[in-house]
Amino acid sequence: MTTVALAVTDGMLHFELSLAYEVFGAVPDGVTVPWYEVTVCGSAPVRVGRFRLEPDHGLDRLRDADTVIVPGWADVDVDPPAELVEAVRAAHAAGARVASLCTGAFVLAAAGLLDGGRATTHWAHTEELAARHPEVEVDPDVLYVDNGSVLTSAGKAAAMDLCLHLVRLDHGSSVANAAARRLVVPPHRAGGQAQFVAAPVPARDDHPLGALLPWVIARLDQPLTVTDLARRAGMSSRHLTRHFRAATGTTPLQWLLTQRIRRAQELLESTDDGIDTIATATGMGTATTLRRHFHRTVGVPPDTYRRTFRTRPGTMNP
């Protein structure tokens, strides 16, 4: 997945377009794998927000890309341009992976790429997407949906999550983490997390979870329970769960499992440790438990993941 084409037309949202260009257009420090070749495709000079943009190529070049990104669409009350819809449909038919950011899902839906599957968009427009495209199962409560060759995301920050998810699929978690560090954003938020987070965890010591989360990350090898976390935070289990849902969009145990899986990915990529050793280091207990949770979460067994990302020479400089 080395070529990324950004599909643009009048009415695109400039934030999502710029975000995608920033993720795929700049090589993170220390990364030596062949990076993406990014191109902007549109039928003519377009207005993106207050800016005028001159595309590199016409929309017909979308079909030559490995990945096509459709940024947010500003006016969801009108149908997207037919030429854009047809070009995106043709690109997917030619084998491209197609991803929409925010309301770009309306373009994918118009192209028929979401029929019969799950999809999401910005929470403020999920009802409209479902009403106009009843053949699509619209999920308003997730950050992004990965259906393999077709992916959709919610708005703004979730668009960044999806772009980093694509980098992780292509190059592994170490490279995706390097990209996230360059952008100063969280390295990974699972697509199933809630879109609307009322109070993200602030970087201050007096937040109820401010000291707890780093404490947990440093002890992933230990058999932690919700009771352990609540005791450490000095609150009841019910109160802890309420804070976790407000701050992360998920439960304490699901958040903990996600951290364990992320740590396992890092160890699989960066060490030659056996599965039993990694299971112990991540608090999974046994190789069987690690394999079950890893396969369910990542989609492939740990051994397959290691072969994929350990056989690519020069992923990161020492």
Backbone bond lengths (Angstrom), bond angles and torsions (degrees), N, CA, C in turn:
res aa  C-N    CA-C-N  psi(-1)  N-CA   C-N-CA  omega(-1)  CA-C   N-CA-C  phi
1 M - - - 1.465 - - 1.521 109.28 -
2 T 1.324 116.89 70.47 1.460 120.34 -172.19 1.517 114.01 -99.10
3 T 1.326 118.80 -21.31 1.462 120.21 -179.34 1.523 109.57 -110.22
4 V 1.326 115.07 130.95 1.461 121.94 179.77 1.518 108.44 -121.47
5 A 1.329 116.44 126.22 1.461 121.52 178.85 1.526 108.93 -113.29
6 L 1.324 116.08 128.88 1.458 121.93 176.61 1.523 107.81 -97.17
7 A 1.321 116.21 119.21 1.462 121.07 -177.67 1.521 109.07 -88.54
8 V 1.326 117.03 119.65 1.472 120.15 -175.46 1.517 111.35 -126.37
9 T 1.311 114.37 151.86 1.456 122.61 173.41 1.518 106.97 -159.40
10 D 1.311 117.41 170.08 1.457 119.99 177.86 1.526 110.22 -54.47
11 G 1.334 116.47 136.23 1.454 120.27 176.90 1.506 114.99 97.87
12 M 1.337 117.45 0.43 1.460 119.24 176.47 1.531 110.01 -70.58
13 L 1.312 116.41 151.21 1.464 121.82 177.22 1.524 109.30 -84.00
14 H 1.329 117.09 126.38 1.459 119.97 -171.80 1.523 112.43 -70.15
15 F 1.332 118.40 -29.86 1.463 119.19 -177.99 1.520 111.11 -63.26
16 E 1.333 117.35 -49.81 1.462 120.79 -178.52 1.524 111.76 -64.74
17 L 1.339 115.90 -38.10 1.461 119.71 177.71 1.526 110.65 -63.36
18 S 1.327 116.76 -47.78 1.459 121.13 -179.36 1.520 111.38 -64.23
19 L 1.321 115.90 -39.30 1.465 121.11 179.80 1.526 110.81 -59.39
20 A 1.327 115.83 -49.07 1.464 119.54 -179.52 1.520 111.39 -62.64
21 Y 1.317 116.66 -41.25 1.469 120.05 179.75 1.529 110.28 -63.54
22 E 1.332 116.60 -38.00 1.462 120.63 -178.95 1.526 111.22 -67.97
23 V 1.333 117.50 -41.86 1.462 120.63 -178.82 1.526 111.02 -66.62
24 F 1.326 116.48 -49.58 1.465 120.21 -172.76 1.526 113.51 -90.71
25 G 1.337 117.37 -12.33 1.453 119.18 -174.27 1.514 115.56 -97.06
26 A 1.334 117.92 -12.01 1.467 120.74 -176.81 1.526 110.35 -122.91
27 V 1.315 116.47 128.63 1.463 121.39 -179.73 1.532 109.96 -77.68
28 P 1.338 118.58 124.58 1.467 120.27 177.78 1.522 111.33 -64.81
29 D 1.322 117.01 149.45 1.456 121.86 178.19 1.523 110.57 -57.19
30 G 1.313 116.21 134.85 1.458 121.48 175.91 1.508 115.19 86.83
31 V 1.322 117.98 -7.50 1.468 121.50 -178.58 1.527 109.19 -91.09
32 T 1.328 116.23 127.79 1.470 120.08 -176.42 1.521 113.10 -118.46
33 V 1.319 118.24 3.07 1.465 118.80 174.59 1.527 108.71 -69.58
34 P 1.333 117.48 153.64 1.468 119.03 175.34 1.534 109.08 -57.08
35 W 1.328 116.91 122.98 1.461 120.28 -175.34 1.522 109.55 -88.78
36 Y 1.303 115.77 177.19 1.458 121.55 -175.93 1.528 111.90 -72.38
37 E 1.298 115.06 147.10 1.465 122.28 168.69 1.523 106.73 -101.00
38 V 1.314 117.12 115.16 1.466 121.56 -173.84 1.521 110.36 -103.76
39 T 1.310 115.69 135.66 1.458 120.97 176.58 1.520 109.07 -135.14
40 V 1.320 116.19 149.90 1.464 122.39 178.76 1.521 108.19 -108.25
41 C 1.321 115.96 123.49 1.462 120.41 -175.08 1.530 111.21 -117.81
42 G 1.316 116.11 128.06 1.463 122.28 177.59 1.506 109.78 -158.74
43 S 1.312 116.33 159.48 1.466 119.46 -174.72 1.517 113.37 -77.52
44 A 1.349 116.52 -18.93 1.461 121.02 -178.09 1.516 107.97 -166.77
45 P 1.343 118.57 170.43 1.473 119.33 173.26 1.524 109.73 -53.05
46 V 1.328 116.13 134.69 1.460 119.93 -173.01 1.524 110.71 -124.51
47 R 1.319 114.42 160.41 1.449 122.08 173.58 1.523 108.16 -98.93
48 V 1.331 115.81 120.25 1.460 121.98 176.58 1.515 106.41 -118.28
49 G 1.332 116.68 102.40 1.450 119.52 -171.94 1.518 109.09 63.99
50 R 1.340 116.88 -124.46 1.465 121.46 178.89 1.523 112.38 -94.67
51 F 1.331 116.39 3.99 1.457 119.52 -172.93 1.524 111.35 -106.46
52 R 1.316 114.88 150.13 1.456 121.67 173.35 1.526 107.89 -102.29
53 L 1.309 116.31 129.56 1.465 121.39 -173.80 1.523 110.32 -123.35
54 E 1.315 114.88 132.64 1.466 121.48 177.84 1.527 108.19 -101.34
55 P 1.336 119.15 108.27 1.469 121.21 -179.46 1.525 111.81 -63.53
56 D 1.323 115.33 156.01 1.472 120.86 176.49 1.521 111.28 -75.87
57 H 1.347 115.45 -36.47 1.464 120.59 -175.48 1.528 109.11 -144.04
58 G 1.324 114.93 170.42 1.454 120.07 175.03 1.519 111.83 -76.23
59 L 1.324 116.24 170.05 1.459 121.09 -179.50 1.521 112.41 -63.95
60 D 1.311 117.75 -22.61 1.463 120.21 179.66 1.521 112.24 -64.35
61 R 1.341 116.89 -19.95 1.474 119.60 -179.44 1.530 112.66 -78.34
62 L 1.324 117.40 -7.43 1.468 119.24 176.99 1.522 111.17 -58.02
63 R 1.319 116.43 -34.78 1.464 119.69 -175.66 1.529 112.65 -68.04
64 D 1.336 117.05 -13.58 1.464 119.94 178.85 1.524 112.78 -89.58
65 A 1.317 117.91 -6.30 1.469 121.49 -175.28 1.519 111.62 -88.24
66 D 1.327 114.68 153.10 1.462 120.14 172.50 1.523 110.64 -76.67
67 T 1.338 115.84 -38.76 1.461 121.42 179.88 1.522 109.19 -130.82
68 V 1.327 116.29 133.69 1.461 122.31 176.47 1.524 107.94 -114.45
69 I 1.325 116.42 126.67 1.455 122.29 178.09 1.532 108.40 -108.25
70 V 1.333 116.45 126.84 1.456 121.89 176.20 1.524 107.59 -109.21
71 P 1.328 118.27 105.67 1.465 120.89 -178.97 1.527 111.90 -66.91
72 G 1.330 115.54 178.32 1.446 120.74 -178.30 1.526 112.79 -62.00
73 W 1.326 115.00 147.57 1.456 122.94 -178.53 1.509 107.68 -108.23
74 A 1.349 118.11 122.61 1.460 121.46 -168.79 1.529 113.28 -68.85
75 D 1.319 118.06 -47.63 1.462 121.11 -173.10 1.522 110.12 -105.74
76 V 1.326 116.11 91.01 1.459 119.84 -177.40 1.525 112.17 -77.34
77 D 1.328 117.36 -4.54 1.468 120.46 -179.99 1.521 112.20 -80.23
78 V 1.316 116.83 -12.50 1.465 120.29 177.55 1.528 108.44 -119.20
79 D 1.311 115.36 156.82 1.459 119.87 179.24 1.524 110.49 -69.81
80 P 1.330 117.61 140.88 1.473 119.35 176.37 1.524 110.33 -65.35
81 P 1.332 117.91 156.68 1.468 120.95 -177.53 1.528 112.23 -55.74
82 A 1.312 115.00 136.19 1.466 120.11 -176.84 1.524 111.77 -60.52
83 E 1.351 116.98 -36.56 1.465 119.07 -178.40 1.531 111.42 -66.57
84 L 1.333 116.58 -33.94 1.457 120.31 177.14 1.527 110.24 -69.52
85 V 1.305 116.39 -45.22 1.466 121.23 179.39 1.522 110.15 -59.24
86 E 1.320 117.16 -46.75 1.462 120.84 -178.97 1.523 111.77 -65.29
87 A 1.343 117.25 -39.45 1.467 120.43 -179.93 1.527 111.06 -65.79
88 V 1.329 117.13 -39.58 1.468 120.36 178.08 1.530 110.58 -67.27
89 R 1.328 115.96 -41.48 1.468 119.95 177.42 1.526 110.94 -61.60
90 A 1.333 116.82 -42.87 1.473 120.76 -179.54 1.521 111.31 -66.57
91 A 1.331 116.81 -37.53 1.464 120.12 179.10 1.522 110.93 -63.77
92 H 1.327 116.50 -42.71 1.464 119.48 178.41 1.523 110.81 -65.27
93 A 1.320 116.35 -41.19 1.465 120.23 178.38 1.525 111.42 -62.32
94 A 1.332 116.49 -29.14 1.469 121.19 179.78 1.528 111.99 -82.24
95 G 1.337 117.43 -3.14 1.457 120.50 176.06 1.503 115.84 110.73
96 A 1.336 118.26 3.83 1.456 119.96 -178.56 1.530 111.20 -75.25
97 R 1.314 115.53 146.23 1.462 121.79 168.60 1.527 106.07 -81.42
98 V 1.322 117.59 129.55 1.461 121.62 -174.45 1.523 109.10 -118.63
99 A 1.334 115.74 128.53 1.463 121.30 180.00 1.516 109.71 -129.73
100 S 1.326 116.17 136.49 1.464 120.62 176.10 1.515 109.23 -108.98
101 L 1.318 115.59 146.20 1.452 122.89 176.35 1.518 107.99 -111.80
102 C 1.336 116.24 127.16 1.463 121.58 178.02 1.537 110.03 57.54
103 T 1.327 117.53 -127.44 1.455 121.51 -175.46 1.526 113.64 -77.37
104 G 1.320 117.33 3.57 1.458 119.86 169.93 1.517 111.65 -58.78
105 A 1.337 116.70 -16.51 1.468 121.18 177.44 1.526 111.47 -60.04
106 F 1.351 117.65 -27.96 1.462 120.16 178.42 1.528 110.84 -64.79
107 V 1.329 117.19 -32.21 1.468 120.85 177.15 1.531 109.65 -69.70
108 L 1.336 116.84 -45.03 1.460 120.27 179.57 1.517 111.09 -63.98
109 A 1.346 116.25 -39.32 1.463 119.73 178.97 1.529 110.53 -64.76
110 A 1.333 116.84 -41.82 1.463 120.49 178.86 1.526 111.34 -63.79
111 A 1.329 115.87 -29.13 1.471 120.44 179.10 1.523 112.14 -81.49
112 G 1.342 117.06 -4.88 1.463 120.66 179.77 1.506 114.19 81.42
113 L 1.334 117.83 7.81 1.463 120.56 -175.90 1.523 112.78 -77.75
114 L 1.328 117.37 -14.17 1.460 120.46 -178.25 1.524 112.45 -102.95
115 D 1.317 117.75 -1.83 1.463 121.06 -176.91 1.527 111.31 -58.52
116 G 1.328 115.68 129.98 1.464 120.63 175.45 1.504 114.89 78.21
117 G 1.328 118.94 4.75 1.463 121.21 -178.04 1.516 111.89 -128.95
118 R 1.335 114.93 175.24 1.454 121.10 175.94 1.521 109.64 -83.61
119 A 1.332 114.54 150.39 1.456 120.39 177.14 1.517 107.93 -157.83
120 T 1.325 115.01 165.60 1.457 119.42 175.36 1.513 109.48 -143.00
121 T 1.314 115.52 169.20 1.451 122.94 173.73 1.522 106.41 -156.21
122 H 1.318 117.71 -173.58 1.454 120.21 178.39 1.526 109.48 -54.75
123 W 1.325 117.40 137.11 1.461 121.42 -174.29 1.533 112.68 -56.06
124 A 1.324 117.81 -29.09 1.466 120.16 -178.64 1.527 112.76 -72.00
125 H 1.353 116.92 -13.61 1.455 120.34 -175.65 1.528 112.93 -121.19
126 T 1.314 117.96 7.82 1.469 119.49 -178.02 1.529 111.63 -66.04
127 E 1.334 117.72 -38.37 1.470 119.52 179.71 1.523 111.11 -64.90
128 E 1.332 116.06 -39.46 1.470 119.86 178.90 1.526 110.77 -66.36
129 L 1.314 117.33 -41.40 1.468 120.35 178.46 1.522 110.46 -62.43
130 A 1.330 116.76 -43.44 1.465 120.38 179.85 1.519 111.80 -66.20
131 A 1.325 116.87 -37.88 1.466 120.40 -179.12 1.521 111.72 -68.34
132 R 1.331 117.04 -40.22 1.457 120.60 -177.81 1.517 113.17 -80.62
133 H 1.329 115.68 -22.39 1.466 119.50 -178.53 1.529 109.30 -134.13
134 P 1.326 117.60 73.93 1.471 121.05 -176.51 1.528 114.10 -63.89
135 E 1.322 116.64 -15.73 1.463 119.65 178.46 1.533 112.12 -78.39
136 V 1.329 116.59 -4.29 1.464 121.89 179.84 1.527 109.02 -103.99
137 E 1.331 116.90 133.83 1.461 121.60 175.72 1.530 107.58 -86.36
138 V 1.313 116.74 97.93 1.461 121.72 -175.67 1.526 109.87 -87.59
139 D 1.323 115.56 123.16 1.462 121.66 179.42 1.529 108.44 -105.98
140 P 1.322 118.03 110.64 1.464 120.12 -176.43 1.515 114.09 -83.83
141 D 1.333 117.36 -1.95 1.469 120.40 -168.67 1.519 114.81 -112.39
142 V 1.332 117.68 18.97 1.462 119.97 -178.20 1.525 110.37 -128.38
143 L 1.328 115.85 161.90 1.460 121.06 179.00 1.522 111.69 -79.42
144 Y 1.325 116.36 -41.68 1.459 119.90 177.15 1.524 109.33 -158.32
145 V 1.323 115.31 161.93 1.458 122.55 179.34 1.525 108.26 -126.80
146 D 1.324 115.99 128.17 1.464 122.12 179.79 1.518 108.48 -111.06
147 N 1.329 115.96 107.83 1.464 121.11 177.16 1.526 111.49 -103.97
148 G 1.306 116.44 24.45 1.458 120.18 179.80 1.514 111.62 92.30
149 S 1.313 117.04 -93.16 1.470 120.21 -178.61 1.518 112.57 -89.35
150 V 1.330 117.53 -5.43 1.466 121.81 178.12 1.523 108.34 -132.08
151 L 1.334 116.25 126.15 1.458 121.29 -178.52 1.518 109.75 -132.22
152 T 1.326 116.07 145.60 1.459 121.22 178.22 1.522 109.36 -133.62
153 S 1.329 116.64 150.24 1.455 119.85 179.34 1.516 110.27 -131.15
154 A 1.326 114.89 162.40 1.458 121.36 170.56 1.532 107.89 -77.21
155 G 1.330 117.26 -161.15 1.454 119.23 -171.51 1.509 115.86 -91.12
156 K 1.338 114.57 161.13 1.456 125.37 169.65 1.529 113.44 47.61
157 A 1.342 117.87 -102.94 1.464 120.96 -175.76 1.521 111.57 -60.14
158 A 1.338 117.42 -35.65 1.459 120.31 179.13 1.526 111.07 -66.58
159 A 1.325 117.20 -28.94 1.463 120.29 175.36 1.525 110.21 -63.54
160 M 1.333 116.32 -39.64 1.462 120.34 174.95 1.525 110.63 -62.98
161 D 1.331 116.43 -41.95 1.466 120.16 178.67 1.523 111.09 -58.32
162 L 1.331 116.42 -42.87 1.461 119.57 -179.21 1.522 111.14 -67.20
163 C 1.324 117.76 -41.60 1.465 120.11 179.39 1.524 110.82 -61.92
164 L 1.325 117.33 -43.05 1.468 120.16 177.67 1.524 110.88 -67.75
165 H 1.324 117.23 -32.02 1.463 121.21 174.89 1.526 110.31 -61.30
166 L 1.325 117.25 -41.33 1.460 120.87 177.77 1.526 111.31 -64.61
167 V 1.331 116.76 -41.52 1.462 120.16 176.73 1.526 109.76 -61.77
168 R 1.329 116.77 -41.15 1.468 120.79 179.37 1.527 110.99 -63.54
169 L 1.327 117.28 -40.84 1.461 120.36 177.77 1.528 111.38 -62.64
170 D 1.329 116.22 -39.31 1.460 120.95 -175.29 1.522 113.33 -80.03
171 H 1.337 117.14 -36.88 1.460 120.30 -169.70 1.530 115.21 -128.11
172 G 1.326 118.46 -4.51 1.459 120.11 179.92 1.513 113.24 95.11
173 S 1.331 115.63 168.88 1.456 120.64 -172.31 1.524 112.82 -70.72
174 S 1.339 118.49 -31.52 1.465 120.00 -178.92 1.522 111.36 -62.63
175 V 1.327 115.79 -43.99 1.458 120.00 179.58 1.532 110.38 -69.64
176 A 1.337 116.53 -42.14 1.461 119.37 178.13 1.525 111.14 -61.85
177 N 1.332 116.19 -38.88 1.466 119.66 177.62 1.524 111.00 -64.61
178 A 1.337 116.60 -37.82 1.467 120.11 177.80 1.522 110.41 -64.24
179 A 1.330 116.44 -40.66 1.464 120.23 177.34 1.524 110.69 -63.64
180 A 1.336 116.18 -40.74 1.465 119.95 179.58 1.525 111.57 -65.85
181 R 1.334 116.03 -38.74 1.467 119.40 178.70 1.523 110.83 -62.45
182 R 1.326 116.73 -40.84 1.463 120.22 179.44 1.521 110.79 -62.92
183 L 1.324 115.99 -36.20 1.455 120.54 -177.70 1.529 112.75 -88.94
184 V 1.347 115.87 -5.96 1.467 122.40 -179.36 1.530 110.38 57.04
185 V 1.344 115.31 52.43 1.460 121.91 176.98 1.523 108.58 -132.03
186 P 1.338 117.92 162.15 1.468 119.78 177.16 1.518 110.45 -58.46
187 P 1.340 118.66 138.03 1.458 120.97 -175.19 1.513 114.24 -69.03
188 H 1.340 117.26 -26.72 1.464 117.08 -177.50 1.518 110.85 -161.02
189 R 1.321 115.07 128.33 1.456 121.15 167.18 1.518 106.29 -126.80
190 A 1.323 116.45 125.21 1.456 120.23 -178.29 1.514 110.50 -61.08
191 G 1.337 116.26 144.46 1.452 120.44 -177.42 1.511 114.02 -60.57
192 G 1.347 117.15 -25.79 1.450 120.33 -177.34 1.509 114.71 -79.60
193 Q 1.329 118.39 -2.72 1.456 119.36 178.09 1.521 111.00 -66.47
194 A 1.332 115.24 156.76 1.456 120.34 -179.29 1.517 110.49 -65.29
195 Q 1.360 116.19 142.95 1.465 120.68 177.40 1.513 111.37 -66.64
196 F 1.316 115.36 -51.35 1.455 119.07 -171.45 1.511 109.43 -94.76
197 V 1.321 115.82 108.51 1.463 121.84 179.08 1.521 107.29 -105.82
198 A 1.317 116.06 114.66 1.457 120.15 -172.45 1.516 112.93 -65.39
199 A 1.341 116.92 -37.70 1.465 119.33 -176.04 1.514 109.90 -145.49
200 P 1.345 119.18 84.25 1.455 121.26 176.97 1.522 110.28 -55.85
201 V 1.350 116.09 149.03 1.456 120.03 -177.38 1.519 109.97 -64.79
202 P 1.340 119.06 117.01 1.455 120.76 179.31 1.514 111.02 -79.43
203 A 1.314 114.78 156.66 1.469 119.30 -179.33 1.522 109.25 -84.68
204 R 1.335 115.62 68.35 1.452 118.80 177.19 1.522 108.43 -144.26
205 D 1.295 116.22 148.76 1.455 120.74 -172.04 1.518 113.66 -70.14
206 D 1.346 118.24 -23.76 1.453 119.11 -174.55 1.524 113.27 -87.12
207 H 1.342 118.31 1.32 1.455 119.45 174.29 1.520 109.41 -70.57
208 P 1.341 118.88 143.00 1.463 120.92 -177.34 1.527 114.67 -54.05
209 L 1.342 117.08 -30.46 1.466 119.98 -179.95 1.523 112.69 -106.58
210 G 1.331 116.62 1.70 1.461 120.69 -174.19 1.515 114.16 -57.74
211 A 1.325 117.70 -40.30 1.454 121.06 -179.89 1.521 112.14 -92.47
212 L 1.337 116.15 -23.32 1.466 119.53 -175.14 1.523 112.86 -70.25
213 L 1.322 117.29 -45.36 1.465 119.69 -173.84 1.524 112.63 -61.81
214 P 1.331 121.03 -47.12 1.467 119.61 175.64 1.524 112.31 -61.90
215 W 1.336 117.13 -34.93 1.470 120.94 177.66 1.522 110.72 -62.17
216 V 1.337 117.00 -40.66 1.466 121.15 178.57 1.521 110.55 -67.51
217 I 1.335 116.99 -45.53 1.467 120.98 -178.47 1.528 111.10 -57.42
218 A 1.316 116.96 -34.68 1.465 120.88 -179.70 1.517 112.33 -77.23
219 R 1.338 118.65 -6.34 1.465 122.30 -175.94 1.517 112.13 -129.62
220 L 1.325 116.97 34.12 1.457 120.07 -179.10 1.521 112.76 -65.68
221 D 1.325 117.61 -17.78 1.456 120.47 178.97 1.521 112.48 -80.11
222 Q 1.316 117.21 -5.00 1.458 121.05 -176.50 1.532 110.92 -101.17
223 P 1.333 117.39 150.54 1.474 121.55 -178.70 1.522 112.24 -78.67
224 L 1.316 116.75 73.89 1.458 121.93 -176.13 1.526 112.06 -77.85
225 T 1.316 115.84 145.02 1.457 122.39 176.81 1.525 109.48 -121.71
226 V 1.326 115.98 170.66 1.465 119.93 176.69 1.529 109.66 -61.61
227 T 1.335 115.99 -36.79 1.466 119.75 177.92 1.524 111.07 -62.63
228 D 1.339 116.58 -40.34 1.470 120.48 177.97 1.527 110.30 -62.09
229 L 1.321 116.36 -44.92 1.465 120.71 -178.51 1.527 110.65 -66.23
230 A 1.327 116.18 -41.21 1.465 119.75 -179.70 1.520 110.75 -65.19
231 R 1.324 115.84 -41.56 1.467 119.53 178.98 1.527 110.21 -62.52
232 R 1.335 116.52 -43.54 1.461 120.24 179.96 1.530 110.53 -63.00
233 A 1.334 117.13 -38.93 1.462 121.47 -178.38 1.522 112.33 -80.39
234 G 1.333 116.45 -10.41 1.455 120.30 179.40 1.512 113.44 70.84
235 M 1.336 116.81 39.90 1.457 120.89 179.44 1.519 109.65 -146.51
236 S 1.314 117.15 170.24 1.459 120.77 178.03 1.527 110.24 -73.51
237 S 1.330 116.31 160.76 1.467 120.48 178.31 1.520 111.22 -60.93
238 R 1.338 116.32 -39.28 1.457 119.48 179.63 1.530 111.05 -65.38
239 H 1.328 115.93 -41.70 1.461 120.17 179.13 1.529 110.37 -65.28
240 L 1.326 116.37 -41.18 1.469 120.85 178.04 1.527 110.81 -59.97
241 T 1.321 116.51 -46.46 1.464 120.49 -179.17 1.520 111.08 -61.06
242 R 1.327 116.40 -39.00 1.458 120.25 178.76 1.529 110.63 -63.31
243 H 1.338 117.26 -43.23 1.467 120.89 178.17 1.532 110.79 -64.62
244 F 1.328 117.53 -40.28 1.462 120.93 -179.55 1.525 110.81 -63.50
245 R 1.308 116.73 -44.50 1.465 119.53 -179.13 1.526 110.72 -64.16
246 A 1.314 116.56 -39.93 1.461 120.01 179.94 1.518 111.57 -67.65
247 A 1.339 116.58 -35.68 1.460 120.65 -173.51 1.515 113.83 -90.43
248 T 1.342 118.02 -34.78 1.464 120.87 -173.28 1.512 113.63 -119.55
249 G 1.347 117.55 -12.69 1.457 119.91 -178.39 1.508 113.88 79.59
250 T 1.341 117.42 9.54 1.452 120.09 -178.70 1.519 109.70 -145.88
251 T 1.328 116.88 -178.73 1.459 121.77 -178.73 1.525 110.49 -88.00
252 P 1.345 118.14 162.78 1.467 119.91 177.98 1.529 112.95 -58.02
253 L 1.327 117.50 -43.20 1.464 119.54 -177.48 1.526 111.84 -69.87
254 Q 1.336 117.14 -37.58 1.464 118.44 178.27 1.515 110.40 -68.00
255 W 1.320 117.19 -39.92 1.461 120.53 176.30 1.524 110.54 -61.67
256 L 1.328 116.50 -43.61 1.460 121.01 179.71 1.526 110.64 -62.35
257 L 1.333 117.22 -43.14 1.463 120.45 178.79 1.525 110.81 -61.90
258 T 1.324 116.90 -40.16 1.466 120.23 178.66 1.520 110.79 -61.37
259 Q 1.329 117.67 -41.08 1.472 120.85 178.65 1.528 110.76 -65.72
260 R 1.319 116.80 -38.37 1.475 120.25 178.67 1.525 111.01 -64.61
261 I 1.333 116.43 -42.10 1.467 120.60 179.00 1.518 110.56 -65.50
262 R 1.336 117.31 -42.55 1.462 120.20 178.09 1.522 111.15 -60.31
263 R 1.329 116.17 -41.97 1.467 119.87 178.74 1.523 110.46 -64.95
264 A 1.322 117.01 -39.87 1.462 120.44 178.00 1.524 110.93 -62.19
265 Q 1.334 117.19 -40.35 1.464 120.34 177.20 1.526 110.91 -59.75
266 E 1.319 116.33 -45.14 1.466 120.37 -179.68 1.524 111.08 -60.97
267 L 1.329 116.87 -43.03 1.464 120.57 -178.67 1.528 111.17 -69.29
268 L 1.317 117.11 -37.18 1.463 120.37 177.82 1.521 111.14 -64.29
269 E 1.326 116.60 -35.26 1.456 120.88 -179.12 1.520 113.05 -79.56
270 S 1.324 117.19 -34.49 1.463 120.13 -167.57 1.518 115.02 -109.09
271 T 1.340 118.79 -6.46 1.463 120.89 -179.31 1.517 110.66 -133.24
272 D 1.322 115.26 169.87 1.459 121.49 174.14 1.528 110.89 -104.35
273 D 1.316 117.54 15.50 1.459 121.67 -179.19 1.527 111.00 -59.17
274 G 1.323 115.30 143.53 1.452 120.68 177.30 1.523 111.35 -70.55
275 I 1.322 115.95 165.53 1.464 120.99 -178.12 1.527 110.94 -63.03
276 D 1.328 117.48 -37.01 1.464 119.90 177.89 1.528 111.12 -62.69
277 T 1.336 116.09 -42.66 1.465 120.43 179.69 1.525 110.69 -64.61
278 I 1.328 116.99 -42.09 1.459 120.77 179.31 1.525 110.64 -67.33
279 A 1.322 116.58 -37.42 1.470 119.91 177.32 1.525 110.17 -60.20
280 T 1.311 116.99 -41.21 1.466 120.95 178.59 1.526 110.45 -67.63
281 A 1.335 116.68 -44.12 1.466 121.03 -176.71 1.526 112.77 -66.66
282 T 1.322 117.25 -23.19 1.464 120.77 -178.68 1.521 112.76 -104.44
283 G 1.331 117.31 5.98 1.454 120.18 177.52 1.509 114.61 76.45
284 M 1.354 117.15 14.93 1.454 120.56 179.57 1.528 112.63 -80.94
285 G 1.318 116.09 -18.46 1.457 120.25 176.77 1.508 113.63 88.65
286 T 1.318 118.00 -64.15 1.457 121.70 -176.99 1.525 110.65 -129.43
287 A 1.340 114.63 159.28 1.457 119.84 178.13 1.532 110.94 -62.39
288 T 1.323 116.38 -34.79 1.464 120.73 179.97 1.532 110.89 -62.72
289 T 1.323 115.77 -44.18 1.462 120.08 179.24 1.522 110.74 -65.11
290 L 1.323 116.43 -43.75 1.464 120.18 178.99 1.525 110.55 -60.42
291 R 1.333 116.17 -47.43 1.464 119.28 -178.07 1.529 111.23 -60.83
292 R 1.326 117.37 -40.52 1.463 120.75 -178.25 1.531 111.01 -64.41
293 H 1.327 116.33 -51.36 1.468 119.64 -178.57 1.524 111.96 -68.53
294 F 1.328 116.77 -38.34 1.463 120.82 -178.30 1.523 110.27 -64.68
295 H 1.328 116.04 -46.61 1.466 120.36 -178.47 1.526 110.71 -63.50
296 R 1.326 116.63 -41.77 1.452 120.57 -179.19 1.531 111.49 -66.87
297 T 1.341 116.79 -35.64 1.465 120.70 -176.03 1.523 112.68 -85.08
298 V 1.321 116.83 -46.50 1.465 121.72 -173.73 1.523 112.02 -89.66
299 G 1.339 115.86 -29.21 1.454 119.22 178.74 1.510 114.86 103.44
300 V 1.340 117.65 -10.51 1.464 122.45 177.31 1.521 108.15 -138.64
301 P 1.345 118.48 157.92 1.460 120.70 176.87 1.526 110.95 -67.50
302 P 1.344 118.03 158.50 1.470 120.80 179.51 1.524 113.29 -56.15
303 D 1.340 117.66 -40.01 1.465 120.06 -178.43 1.529 111.24 -64.37
304 T 1.320 116.54 -39.89 1.460 120.11 177.80 1.522 110.54 -66.05
305 Y 1.323 116.18 -42.31 1.465 120.26 178.14 1.521 110.58 -59.46
306 R 1.329 116.83 -44.40 1.471 120.32 -179.83 1.519 110.98 -62.99
307 R 1.319 117.76 -44.74 1.471 119.79 -179.54 1.526 110.41 -61.15
308 T 1.323 116.23 -37.69 1.456 119.87 -177.82 1.516 111.92 -66.41
309 F 1.334 116.88 -45.28 1.463 120.07 -171.24 1.522 114.40 -101.78
310 R 1.334 117.86 -10.25 1.464 119.51 175.47 1.517 111.52 -94.05
311 T 1.347 117.94 -13.17 1.466 120.09 -178.81 1.516 112.10 -95.22
312 R 1.331 117.03 3.75 1.462 119.59 177.34 1.521 108.30 -95.60
313 P 1.314 118.27 104.93 1.459 120.64 -175.46 1.512 112.17 -64.75
314 G 1.329 115.26 145.65 1.454 120.69 171.66 1.506 114.86 69.63
315 T 1.337 117.98 28.50 1.449 119.05 -179.40 1.520 111.46 -59.58
316 M 1.343 115.60 -45.85 1.462 120.24 178.86 1.521 108.68 -134.57
317 N 1.303 117.15 145.17 1.446 119.89 172.68 1.519 109.99 -71.41
318 P 1.346 119.64 148.88 1.448 120.58 178.09 1.512 109.82 -60.78
